[in-house]
Amino acid sequence: MIKVNVMYPYTEGARFDHAYYRDRHMPMVKARLGSACAYYTVEKGLAGKPPGAPPAFVAMCAFICDSAEGYQAAMQEHGAEILGDIANYTDITPVVQVSELVVERSDG
């Protein structure tokens, strides 16, 4: 399994619409990725270190996928639409990392 992390670095004065991201963008991406994506997570950055510092990332999401090939094929087909929607919720350029998922859950 792989995990595709999409992270939006905190930038003073940048725009990020968390409601649009959560309620419209992410469900649309999941629909376009289809069976290539088992599920996704969404995070809203609250704080950094030291206490009171802004978060390193204003928002992050992760797509849990069976394979990099499946994810890449879905992005090849729908990437233009997905990337085109970014302007609707932010002016921050995301940072993307694809990782091998070594431990998915630590509770079992």
C-alpha positions in Angstrom: 0.0 0.0 0.0 1.0 3.6 -0.5 0.2 6.9 1.1 0.1 10.1 -1.0 0.5 13.0 1.3 -0.5 16.5 0.0 0.7 19.2 2.4 0.0 23.0 2.2 2.8 24.9 4.0 1.7 27.7 6.3 2.3 31.0 4.7 1.4 34.3 6.4 -1.5 35.9 4.5 -2.2 32.9 2.3 -5.8 31.9 1.5 -7.1 28.4 2.4 -10.8 27.6 2.5 -11.0 24.6 4.8 -14.8 24.1 4.3 -14.5 23.9 0.5 -11.4 21.6 0.8 -13.2 19.2 3.1 -16.7 19.3 1.6 -16.1 19.7 -2.1 -12.6 19.2 -3.2 -11.7 16.0 -1.3 -15.0 14.2 -2.2 -14.5 15.1 -5.8 -10.9 13.8 -5.8 -12.0 10.5 -4.1 -14.7 10.1 -6.8 -12.2 10.7 -9.6 -9.6 8.3 -8.1 -12.3 5.7 -7.7 -11.1 2.2 -6.7 -7.5 3.4 -6.8 -8.0 5.1 -3.4 -9.2 3.0 -0.5 -9.8 6.1 1.7 -8.5 9.5 2.5 -7.8 11.7 5.5 -7.9 15.5 6.0 -6.1 17.5 8.6 -6.3 21.2 9.6 -3.1 22.5 11.1 -3.5 24.1 14.5 -0.1 24.9 15.9 3.6 24.3 15.6 6.4 24.0 18.0 7.1 26.0 20.2 3.5 26.5 21.7 1.8 29.4 20.0 3.8 29.1 16.8 1.8 28.7 13.6 1.5 25.2 12.1 4.1 24.0 9.6 1.2 23.1 7.3 -2.2 24.9 7.2 -3.8 21.7 5.9 -2.8 18.2 4.8 -4.5 15.2 3.3 -3.5 11.6 2.6 -4.8 9.2 0.1 -4.4 5.5 1.0 -4.0 3.5 -2.2 -3.3 -0.1 -3.1 -0.5 0.8 -5.5 1.4 3.7 -7.0 0.5 2.5 -10.4 -3.3 2.6 -9.7 -3.0 6.1 -8.2 -0.8 7.3 -11.2 -3.3 5.9 -13.7 -6.2 7.7 -12.1 -4.3 10.9 -11.9 -3.3 10.6 -15.5 -6.9 10.5 -16.4 -8.3 13.1 -14.0 -5.3 15.1 -12.9 -6.1 18.2 -14.9 -9.6 18.5 -13.3 -8.2 17.8 -9.8 -5.3 20.3 -10.1 -7.6 22.8 -11.7 -9.8 22.9 -8.6 -7.0 24.0 -6.3 -7.5 27.7 -7.1 -11.0 27.4 -5.7 -9.7 26.9 -2.1 -6.1 28.1 -1.9 -3.3 30.1 -3.3 -0.7 27.9 -1.6 1.4 25.5 -3.8 1.1 22.0 -2.2 4.0 19.7 -1.4 3.4 16.1 -2.4 5.1 13.0 -1.1 4.4 9.4 -2.1 5.4 6.9 0.6 5.2 3.2 1.2 2.8 2.5 4.0 4.8 0.4 6.5 2.3 0.5 9.4 -1.3 1.6 8.7 -2.7 1.2 12.2 -0.9 0.7 15.5 -4.0 -0.6 17.4 -4.3 -4.0 16.0 
